[in-house]
């Protein structure tokens, strides 16, 4: 079972890095979208944190 937790954490990390990179590139080309993208990025970070906490709490 620990392997599935590690795979889930790796998947969350990869998705977070891909979305973060996409947001950074988009902000470089469209600075006027800064406010909506900052809100979307904050929501994504909250969801990843909540999912990570759920995994860590249920595994201990």
mmCIF file of the C-alpha atoms, coordinates in Angstrom:
data_MODEL
# 
_entry.id   MODEL 
# 
loop_
_atom_site.group_PDB 
_atom_site.id 
_atom_site.type_symbol 
_atom_site.label_atom_id 
_atom_site.label_alt_id 
_atom_site.label_comp_id 
_atom_site.label_asym_id 
_atom_site.label_entity_id 
_atom_site.label_seq_id 
_atom_site.pdbx_PDB_ins_code 
_atom_site.Cartn_x 
_atom_site.Cartn_y 
_atom_site.Cartn_z 
_atom_site.occupancy 
_atom_site.B_iso_or_equiv 
_atom_site.pdbx_formal_charge 
_atom_site.auth_seq_id 
_atom_site.auth_comp_id 
_atom_site.auth_asym_id 
_atom_site.auth_atom_id 
_atom_site.pdbx_PDB_model_num 
ATOM 1  C CA . UNK A 1 1  ? 0.000  0.000  0.000   1.00 0.00 ? 1  UNK A CA 1 
ATOM 2  C CA . UNK A 1 2  ? 2.763  2.572  0.605   1.00 0.00 ? 2  UNK A CA 1 
ATOM 3  C CA . UNK A 1 3  ? 3.581  2.434  -3.104  1.00 0.00 ? 3  UNK A CA 1 
ATOM 4  C CA . UNK A 1 4  ? 0.114  3.703  -4.039  1.00 0.00 ? 4  UNK A CA 1 
ATOM 5  C CA . UNK A 1 5  ? 0.478  6.619  -1.604  1.00 0.00 ? 5  UNK A CA 1 
ATOM 6  C CA . UNK A 1 6  ? 3.817  7.521  -3.162  1.00 0.00 ? 6  UNK A CA 1 
ATOM 7  C CA . UNK A 1 7  ? 2.330  7.288  -6.649  1.00 0.00 ? 7  UNK A CA 1 
ATOM 8  C CA . UNK A 1 8  ? -0.552 9.534  -5.620  1.00 0.00 ? 8  UNK A CA 1 
ATOM 9  C CA . UNK A 1 9  ? 1.852  12.076 -4.137  1.00 0.00 ? 9  UNK A CA 1 
ATOM 10 C CA . UNK A 1 10 ? 3.958  11.967 -7.309  1.00 0.00 ? 10 UNK A CA 1 
ATOM 11 C CA . UNK A 1 11 ? 0.878  12.450 -9.474  1.00 0.00 ? 11 UNK A CA 1 
ATOM 12 C CA . UNK A 1 12 ? -0.233 15.433 -7.380  1.00 0.00 ? 12 UNK A CA 1 
ATOM 13 C CA . UNK A 1 13 ? 3.259  16.918 -7.632  1.00 0.00 ? 13 UNK A CA 1 
ATOM 14 C CA . UNK A 1 14 ? 3.405  16.499 -11.405 1.00 0.00 ? 14 UNK A CA 1 
ATOM 15 C CA . UNK A 1 15 ? -0.058 17.980 -11.930 1.00 0.00 ? 15 UNK A CA 1 
ATOM 16 C CA . UNK A 1 16 ? 0.769  20.915 -9.649  1.00 0.00 ? 16 UNK A CA 1 
ATOM 17 C CA . UNK A 1 17 ? 4.034  21.612 -11.472 1.00 0.00 ? 17 UNK A CA 1 
ATOM 18 C CA . UNK A 1 18 ? 2.380  21.404 -14.896 1.00 0.00 ? 18 UNK A CA 1 
ATOM 19 C CA . UNK A 1 19 ? -0.456 23.718 -13.939 1.00 0.00 ? 19 UNK A CA 1 
ATOM 20 C CA . UNK A 1 20 ? 1.926  26.128 -12.225 1.00 0.00 ? 20 UNK A CA 1 
ATOM 21 C CA . UNK A 1 21 ? 4.175  26.233 -15.284 1.00 0.00 ? 21 UNK A CA 1 
ATOM 22 C CA . UNK A 1 22 ? 1.182  26.800 -17.545 1.00 0.00 ? 22 UNK A CA 1 
ATOM 23 C CA . UNK A 1 23 ? -0.065 29.638 -15.361 1.00 0.00 ? 23 UNK A CA 1 
ATOM 24 C CA . UNK A 1 24 ? 3.388  31.243 -15.304 1.00 0.00 ? 24 UNK A CA 1 
ATOM 25 C CA . UNK A 1 25 ? 3.688  31.090 -19.092 1.00 0.00 ? 25 UNK A CA 1 
ATOM 26 C CA . UNK A 1 26 ? 0.173  32.443 -19.524 1.00 0.00 ? 26 UNK A CA 1 
ATOM 27 C CA . UNK A 1 27 ? 0.878  35.323 -17.151 1.00 0.00 ? 27 UNK A CA 1 
ATOM 28 C CA . UNK A 1 28 ? 3.972  36.228 -19.137 1.00 0.00 ? 28 UNK A CA 1 
ATOM 29 C CA . UNK A 1 29 ? 1.914  36.540 -22.314 1.00 0.00 ? 29 UNK A CA 1 
ATOM 30 C CA . UNK A 1 30 ? -1.351 37.896 -20.812 1.00 0.00 ? 30 UNK A CA 1 
ATOM 31 C CA . UNK A 1 31 ? -0.579 40.061 -17.752 1.00 0.00 ? 31 UNK A CA 1 
ATOM 32 C CA . UNK A 1 32 ? -4.180 41.326 -17.664 1.00 0.00 ? 32 UNK A CA 1 
ATOM 33 C CA . UNK A 1 33 ? -5.334 37.853 -16.591 1.00 0.00 ? 33 UNK A CA 1 
ATOM 34 C CA . UNK A 1 34 ? -3.336 38.054 -13.372 1.00 0.00 ? 34 UNK A CA 1 
ATOM 35 C CA . UNK A 1 35 ? -6.236 38.349 -10.904 1.00 0.00 ? 35 UNK A CA 1 
ATOM 36 C CA . UNK A 1 36 ? -8.386 35.452 -12.201 1.00 0.00 ? 36 UNK A CA 1 
ATOM 37 C CA . UNK A 1 37 ? -5.377 33.191 -12.620 1.00 0.00 ? 37 UNK A CA 1 
ATOM 38 C CA . UNK A 1 38 ? -4.094 33.997 -9.134  1.00 0.00 ? 38 UNK A CA 1 
ATOM 39 C CA . UNK A 1 39 ? -7.463 32.955 -7.715  1.00 0.00 ? 39 UNK A CA 1 
ATOM 40 C CA . UNK A 1 40 ? -7.478 29.755 -9.750  1.00 0.00 ? 40 UNK A CA 1 
ATOM 41 C CA . UNK A 1 41 ? -3.919 28.936 -8.689  1.00 0.00 ? 41 UNK A CA 1 
ATOM 42 C CA . UNK A 1 42 ? -4.758 29.558 -5.021  1.00 0.00 ? 42 UNK A CA 1 
ATOM 43 C CA . UNK A 1 43 ? -7.772 27.257 -5.312  1.00 0.00 ? 43 UNK A CA 1 
ATOM 44 C CA . UNK A 1 44 ? -5.663 24.562 -6.940  1.00 0.00 ? 44 UNK A CA 1 
ATOM 45 C CA . UNK A 1 45 ? -3.023 24.843 -4.220  1.00 0.00 ? 45 UNK A CA 1 
ATOM 46 C CA . UNK A 1 46 ? -5.727 24.543 -1.550  1.00 0.00 ? 46 UNK A CA 1 
ATOM 47 C CA . UNK A 1 47 ? -7.171 21.436 -3.194  1.00 0.00 ? 47 UNK A CA 1 
ATOM 48 C CA . UNK A 1 48 ? -3.733 19.792 -3.438  1.00 0.00 ? 48 UNK A CA 1 
ATOM 49 C CA . UNK A 1 49 ? -3.050 20.608 0.218   1.00 0.00 ? 49 UNK A CA 1 
ATOM 50 C CA . UNK A 1 50 ? -6.427 19.209 1.273   1.00 0.00 ? 50 UNK A CA 1 
ATOM 51 C CA . UNK A 1 51 ? -5.879 16.025 -0.738  1.00 0.00 ? 51 UNK A CA 1 
ATOM 52 C CA . UNK A 1 52 ? -2.393 15.603 0.733   1.00 0.00 ? 52 UNK A CA 1 
ATOM 53 C CA . UNK A 1 53 ? -3.716 16.070 4.256   1.00 0.00 ? 53 UNK A CA 1 
ATOM 54 C CA . UNK A 1 54 ? -6.492 13.549 3.654   1.00 0.00 ? 54 UNK A CA 1 
ATOM 55 C CA . UNK A 1 55 ? -3.984 10.994 2.386   1.00 0.00 ? 55 UNK A CA 1 
ATOM 56 C CA . UNK A 1 56 ? -1.592 11.548 5.272   1.00 0.00 ? 56 UNK A CA 1 
ATOM 57 C CA . UNK A 1 57 ? -4.339 11.407 7.919   1.00 0.00 ? 57 UNK A CA 1 
ATOM 58 C CA . UNK A 1 58 ? -5.948 8.263  6.548   1.00 0.00 ? 58 UNK A CA 1 
ATOM 59 C CA . UNK A 1 59 ? -2.600 6.469  6.204   1.00 0.00 ? 59 UNK A CA 1 
ATOM 60 C CA . UNK A 1 60 ? -1.474 6.955  9.821   1.00 0.00 ? 60 UNK A CA 1 
# 
